[in-house]
Amino acid sequence: MTKKILFVIPVYNGIAEFLDDCFSSLEKNDYPADQYDVLAIDDCSADDSANYIRQRWANVIVIRNEKNLGFAKSNNVGLQYAIDQGYEYVYLLNQDTYIEPDFLSQAIKVMLSDVKIGAVQSKLMLFGDRGKINSWGNEIHFLGFAYAGGYKVPNQELPEREIAYPSGACALIKVSALKYIGLFNEEFFMYHEDVDLGWRLWLAGYRCVLAPKSVVYHKYEFSRSIKKLYFMERNRYLVVLQNYKVFTILLIAPAMIFMDLLMFVYSFYAGWWRQELDVYKYFFQPRSLSVMLKTRRLVQSKRRVGDREIIKRFTGKIVFQDINNPILLYLVNPFFDFYCRLVKTLVRW
């Protein structure tokens, strides 16, 4: 069975490194051409990416934002287009990817295997080291951190299985699910928007699943930019405060406070203490509190599943090779892993 699918590809200054590989490989995919369309959302690129795509790939629909909207809102332009035009599925694909020809047919096969599946992630491989995995499904730490599961693990056969959330770099999503839970949270701007979306899918009773035979290569580089740290820290708080039940927030509060103290002390050593303070300032602004509470009410109104069911998929460890250090491995991870297991035992709601 074939389903009408829209590819949504956010584009930003991609001519030099990304666009040729991404769009040329997409042309070679083996899914019926009359059953999918490709939409590129140019987020006000300075390199004329929009016209470059129009000239090279005539069948691609191009929308150019008049200003930089950020990753979340730019994707939402495409997601809303899919809803308005009546597509059944949307496939989110980063511009820095390269696909195997059967990646879409394998992903849709998994999607159609169970009506409860709301999102399917392809197996994401490292483009620069094709023998290693970038993500076999992403992980959510119970305090809101998130990271790519299986990062830099040698390639291997994997089963079709449930995942905490799908990477926004390569995710097939059911449009009817988006109509129910809503689109990306635009307050996030960038980072953690896919964490939040996957969490909300689970809350609404949908499943997130890995399609292991659907393969996408990713030109991934781990970034330690200070700007990224601000958004990741701020947005992990938003995810936790908006998606957990109140009793769960109270239960994890001691661990959150302890982690915050550790992060704040470490920020002086690492040189991003100003960004850490900016995160705290954000939450003391009346506008921020109002937006967060409004979003929380909406998320909780869509809830069909309790936290006991949700949190069992979360982890108390951060296992990511690019940020491993002895303190994390031998002190932080063991303590928070114990706390996470305790929370899973106590949560009955």
C-alpha positions as CSV (number, residue, x, y, z in Angstrom):
1,M,0.0,0.0,0.0
2,T,1.3,3.4,-0.9
3,K,0.6,6.6,1.0
4,K,0.9,10.2,0.0
5,I,4.0,11.6,1.7
6,L,5.6,15.0,2.0
7,F,9.3,15.4,2.6
8,V,10.1,18.5,4.7
9,I,13.7,19.6,4.4
10,P,14.8,22.7,6.3
11,V,17.6,24.5,4.4
12,Y,20.1,27.0,5.6
13,N,23.2,28.1,3.7
14,G,23.5,24.5,2.4
15,I,25.0,25.0,-1.1
16,A,28.6,24.4,-0.3
17,E,28.3,21.3,1.7
18,F,24.9,19.7,1.7
19,L,22.3,20.3,-0.9
20,D,23.8,18.3,-3.8
21,D,24.2,15.1,-1.8
22,C,20.8,15.4,-0.1
23,F,18.5,16.2,-3.0
24,S,20.4,14.1,-5.6
25,S,20.2,11.0,-3.4
26,L,16.6,11.7,-2.7
27,E,15.9,11.6,-6.4
28,K,17.2,8.0,-6.5
29,N,14.8,6.7,-3.8
30,D,12.7,3.7,-5.0
31,Y,9.3,4.8,-3.7
32,P,6.6,5.6,-6.3
33,A,7.3,9.1,-7.6
34,D,3.6,9.9,-7.7
35,Q,3.2,9.1,-4.0
36,Y,5.5,11.8,-2.5
37,D,6.4,15.4,-2.9
38,V,9.5,17.3,-1.6
39,L,9.2,20.6,0.1
40,A,12.3,22.7,1.0
41,I,12.0,25.4,3.6
42,D,14.8,27.9,3.1
43,D,15.3,29.7,6.4
44,C,16.5,33.0,4.9
45,S,19.8,31.7,3.7
46,A,22.5,34.1,2.6
47,D,23.8,31.9,-0.2
48,D,20.7,31.9,-2.4
49,S,19.9,28.3,-1.5
50,A,16.2,28.7,-2.5
51,N,17.0,29.6,-6.1
52,Y,19.7,27.0,-6.3
53,I,17.2,24.3,-5.5
54,R,14.6,25.7,-7.9
55,Q,17.2,25.6,-10.7
56,R,18.6,22.2,-10.0
57,W,15.5,20.2,-8.9
58,A,12.4,21.5,-10.7
59,N,10.0,19.2,-8.9
60,V,10.9,20.4,-5.5
61,I,8.5,22.8,-3.9
62,V,10.4,25.7,-2.3
63,I,9.3,28.1,0.4
64,R,11.7,30.9,1.5
65,N,11.2,32.4,4.9
66,E,11.7,36.2,4.9
67,K,13.7,35.9,8.2
68,N,15.4,33.2,10.1
69,L,12.6,31.5,12.0
70,G,14.8,28.8,13.7
71,F,14.7,25.1,13.3
72,A,11.4,24.4,15.1
73,K,9.3,27.1,13.4
74,S,10.9,26.5,10.0
75,N,9.9,22.9,10.2
76,N,6.4,23.9,11.3
77,V,6.0,25.8,8.0
78,G,6.4,22.4,6.3
79,L,4.3,20.5,8.8
80,Q,1.4,22.9,8.4
81,Y,1.7,22.7,4.7
82,A,1.4,18.9,4.9
83,I,-1.8,19.3,7.0
84,D,-3.3,21.9,4.8
85,Q,-2.6,20.0,1.6
86,G,-4.0,16.7,3.0
87,Y,-0.8,14.5,3.1
88,E,-1.1,11.4,5.2
89,Y,2.6,11.4,6.3
90,V,5.4,13.8,6.6
91,Y,9.1,12.8,6.5
92,L,11.4,15.2,8.2
93,L,14.9,15.1,6.6
94,N,17.9,17.3,7.5
95,Q,19.8,19.0,4.6
96,D,23.0,17.3,5.8
97,T,21.9,13.8,5.0
98,Y,22.3,11.2,2.2
99,I,19.8,8.4,1.8
100,E,19.7,4.7,0.7
101,P,17.3,4.2,-2.2
102,D,14.9,2.0,-0.2
103,F,14.9,4.1,3.0
104,L,11.4,5.4,2.5
105,S,9.8,2.1,1.5
106,Q,11.3,0.5,4.5
107,A,10.1,3.3,6.8
108,I,6.6,3.2,5.5
109,K,6.5,-0.6,5.9
110,V,7.2,-0.2,9.6
111,M,4.7,2.7,9.9
112,L,1.9,0.6,8.4
113,S,2.6,-2.4,10.6
114,D,0.7,-0.9,13.6
115,V,-2.0,1.8,13.7
116,K,-0.6,3.0,17.0
117,I,2.7,4.0,15.5
118,G,2.9,7.8,15.3
119,A,6.6,8.2,14.3
120,V,9.3,6.1,12.7
121,Q,13.0,6.9,12.7
122,S,15.4,5.5,10.1
123,K,18.7,4.1,11.3
124,L,21.0,7.1,11.1
125,M,24.6,6.3,10.2
126,L,27.6,8.6,10.2
127,F,28.3,9.9,6.7
128,G,32.0,10.4,7.4
129,D,32.4,6.9,9.0
130,R,29.9,4.7,7.4
131,G,30.8,1.7,9.6
132,K,29.4,3.5,12.6
133,I,26.0,4.5,13.9
134,N,24.9,8.1,14.5
135,S,21.5,7.1,16.1
136,W,19.5,3.9,16.5
137,G,16.8,5.9,18.3
138,N,17.4,8.8,20.7
139,E,17.5,8.6,24.5
140,I,15.7,10.8,27.1
141,H,17.3,11.3,30.5
142,F,14.7,11.6,33.2
143,L,15.9,15.1,33.9
144,G,15.3,16.2,30.4
145,F,18.7,15.7,28.8
146,A,18.7,13.9,25.5
147,Y,21.3,12.2,23.2
148,A,21.7,10.0,20.2
149,G,21.4,6.3,21.1
150,G,24.2,4.0,19.8
151,Y,26.4,6.9,18.8
152,K,29.7,5.7,17.2
153,V,28.8,2.1,17.9
154,P,29.9,-0.2,15.0
155,N,27.1,-0.9,12.5
156,Q,25.1,-4.0,13.3
157,E,21.8,-5.7,12.5
158,L,19.1,-4.2,14.7
159,P,15.5,-5.3,15.5
160,E,12.5,-3.1,14.9
161,R,11.8,-1.7,18.4
162,E,10.3,1.1,20.4
163,I,12.5,4.2,21.0
164,A,12.2,7.1,23.4
165,Y,12.0,9.7,20.6
166,P,12.9,9.9,16.9
167,S,15.7,12.2,15.7
168,G,14.4,15.2,13.8
169,A,17.0,14.5,11.2
170,C,15.1,11.5,9.7
171,A,11.6,10.9,11.0
172,L,8.5,9.7,9.3
173,I,5.5,11.1,11.2
174,K,1.7,10.4,10.9
175,V,-0.1,13.7,10.0
176,S,-3.2,12.6,11.9
177,A,-1.0,12.4,15.1
178,L,0.3,15.9,14.5
179,K,-3.2,17.2,14.1
180,Y,-3.9,15.8,17.6
181,I,-0.8,16.7,19.6
182,G,0.3,19.8,17.7
183,L,3.5,20.7,15.8
184,F,7.0,21.5,17.1
185,N,7.0,23.9,20.1
186,E,8.2,27.1,18.5
187,E,9.3,28.6,21.8
188,F,12.3,26.1,21.6
189,F,13.7,27.9,18.5
190,M,16.2,25.1,18.1
191,Y,17.3,21.9,19.9
192,H,15.1,19.6,21.9
193,E,12.1,20.2,19.7
194,D,12.2,16.6,18.6
195,V,12.6,15.4,22.2
196,D,9.4,17.3,23.1
197,L,7.5,16.0,20.0
198,G,8.4,12.4,20.7
199,W,7.5,12.7,24.4
200,R,4.1,14.2,23.4
201,L,3.5,11.4,20.9
202,W,4.0,8.8,23.7
203,L,1.7,10.9,26.1
204,A,-1.0,10.8,23.5
205,G,-0.9,7.0,23.2
206,Y,1.2,6.8,20.0
207,R,4.3,4.7,19.6
208,C,7.7,5.8,18.3
209,V,9.6,3.0,16.5
210,L,13.0,2.4,14.8
211,A,12.9,1.1,11.2
212,P,16.3,-0.6,11.2
213,K,16.4,-1.4,7.4
214,S,15.7,2.2,6.5
215,V,19.1,3.8,6.3
216,V,20.1,7.5,6.2
217,Y,23.6,8.9,6.4
218,H,24.2,12.0,8.4
219,K,27.1,14.5,8.1
220,Y,27.0,14.9,11.8
221,E,29.5,16.9,13.9
222,F,29.0,17.3,17.6
223,S,28.9,21.0,18.5
224,R,30.0,22.6,21.8
225,S,28.9,26.1,20.9
226,I,27.8,28.3,23.8
227,K,24.7,29.3,21.9
228,K,23.7,25.6,21.7
229,L,24.3,25.1,25.4
230,Y,21.9,27.9,26.2
231,F,19.0,26.4,24.1
232,M,19.7,22.9,25.2
233,E,19.6,23.8,28.9
234,R,16.6,26.1,28.6
235,N,14.6,23.7,26.5
236,R,15.3,20.6,28.7
237,Y,13.6,22.5,31.6
238,L,10.7,23.4,29.3
239,V,10.3,19.7,28.3
240,V,10.3,18.5,31.9
241,L,8.0,21.3,33.2
242,Q,5.4,21.0,30.4
243,N,5.3,17.2,29.9
244,Y,5.5,15.5,33.4
245,K,2.6,15.4,35.8
246,V,3.0,17.7,38.8
247,F,3.7,14.8,41.2
248,T,6.5,13.5,39.0
249,I,8.0,17.0,38.9
250,L,8.0,17.1,42.7
251,L,9.5,13.6,42.9
252,I,12.4,14.5,40.6
253,A,12.9,18.0,42.0
254,P,15.7,17.1,44.4
255,A,17.6,15.5,41.6
256,M,17.0,18.5,39.4
257,I,18.3,20.9,42.0
258,F,21.4,18.8,42.6
259,M,22.0,18.5,38.9
260,D,21.5,22.3,38.5
261,L,24.1,23.0,41.2
262,L,26.6,20.6,39.5
263,M,25.9,22.3,36.1
264,F,26.3,25.8,37.5
265,V,29.6,25.0,39.2
266,Y,30.9,23.3,36.1
267,S,29.8,26.2,33.9
268,F,32.4,28.4,35.6
269,Y,35.1,25.9,34.7
270,A,33.8,25.5,31.1
271,G,33.2,29.2,30.5
272,W,29.5,29.3,29.9
273,W,28.2,30.5,33.3
274,R,26.7,33.6,31.6
275,Q,24.5,31.4,29.4
276,E,23.5,29.4,32.5
277,L,22.4,32.6,34.2
278,D,20.5,33.6,31.0
279,V,18.6,30.3,31.3
280,Y,17.5,31.2,34.9
281,K,16.6,34.7,33.8
282,Y,14.3,33.3,31.1
283,F,12.2,31.5,33.7
284,F,11.8,34.6,35.8
285,Q,10.2,36.6,33.0
286,P,6.4,36.9,33.3
287,R,6.0,36.3,29.5
288,S,8.0,33.0,29.7
289,L,6.0,31.7,32.7
290,S,2.7,32.5,30.9
291,V,3.8,30.8,27.7
292,M,5.0,27.7,29.6
293,L,1.9,27.3,31.6
294,K,-0.3,27.7,28.5
295,T,1.6,25.1,26.7
296,R,1.6,22.8,29.7
297,R,-2.2,23.0,29.9
298,L,-2.5,22.1,26.3
299,V,-0.1,19.2,26.5
300,Q,-1.8,17.7,29.6
301,S,-5.2,18.0,27.9
302,K,-4.0,15.7,25.2
303,R,-2.6,13.1,27.6
304,R,-3.9,9.5,27.3
305,V,-1.0,7.8,29.1
306,G,0.3,8.2,32.6
307,D,3.9,9.0,33.6
308,R,4.5,5.4,34.8
309,E,4.2,4.2,31.2
310,I,6.3,7.1,29.9
311,I,9.2,7.1,32.3
312,K,10.0,3.4,31.9
313,R,11.6,4.4,28.5
314,F,13.8,7.0,30.1
315,T,17.3,6.6,31.4
316,G,19.4,7.8,34.3
317,K,22.7,7.7,32.4
318,I,24.2,9.9,29.8
319,V,26.1,7.6,27.4
320,F,27.6,9.7,24.6
321,Q,31.2,9.4,23.6
322,D,31.9,13.0,22.7
323,I,31.1,14.2,26.3
324,N,32.4,11.2,28.3
325,N,34.7,12.1,31.2
326,P,35.6,10.3,34.5
327,I,33.3,12.4,36.7
328,L,30.3,11.7,34.4
329,L,31.1,8.0,34.2
330,Y,32.0,7.2,37.8
331,L,30.1,9.7,39.9
332,V,27.2,11.5,38.0
333,N,25.9,8.5,36.0
334,P,25.8,6.0,38.9
335,F,24.0,8.5,41.3
336,F,21.3,9.6,38.8
337,D,20.9,6.1,37.5
338,F,20.0,5.0,41.0
339,Y,17.6,8.0,41.4
340,C,16.0,7.2,38.1
341,R,15.4,3.6,39.1
342,L,13.9,4.8,42.4
343,V,11.6,7.2,40.5
344,K,10.4,4.4,38.2
345,T,9.6,2.3,41.3
346,L,7.7,5.1,43.1
347,V,5.6,6.5,40.2
348,R,2.2,4.9,40.2
349,W,0.3,7.6,38.2
